[in-house]
């Protein structure tokens, strides 16, 4: 937990765009928003780099093309929040709910997501070099082309996610799920999938797993889709 004395504390319950612009204009330290309700606010294009968002409500808030680098988001709820084309490099998201949020074209280099809910989130076209996720729901998320190469994937639920052309080469799954995920063009060479759930996938679906390591139980489940039994 950072020291609040290093920040300029903003406790306005429902800040408007002019309120935020004024805070940005007069800030002498990074801003810390506590319990603010930004729902439906248009904060697009603002420079909020280094800011701390704690327990904020961000439903349909627009951060389109905003500068959000080195920001921290803790315990925030932002269904359908918009982060399109925003620069969010080296930022941290902890215990946040951003279901159905939009991240297309954003820059998420070395961003971290821990204990988050990102069901239905759209990361299409995002720049994600070094981004990491742990203990996070990515159910029905759009992660086409996303690179998880050589990552340790701790309890990530990719059920029903679009993983078209995603790169999982040499990734290690610790729990989590790939159930019913769309895997066309995805690569898993050298990946360890033994602890991941593959339920709902058929042997045909599993073609991208070529070169990956799976368990005997997983192999049996995939073969059962052809009516075969592993003795």
Secondary structure, 3 states (H helix, E strand, C coil): CCCHHHEEEECCCCCCHHHHHHHHHHCCCEEEEECCECCCCECCCCECCCCEEECCECCCCECCCCECCCCEEECCECCCCECCCCECCCCEEECCECCCCECCCCECCCCEEECCECCCCECCCCECCCCEEECCECCCCECCCCECCCCEEECCECCCCECCCCECCCCEEECCECCCCECCCCECCCCECCCCECCCCCCCHHHHHCCCECCHHHHHHHHHCCCCCCC
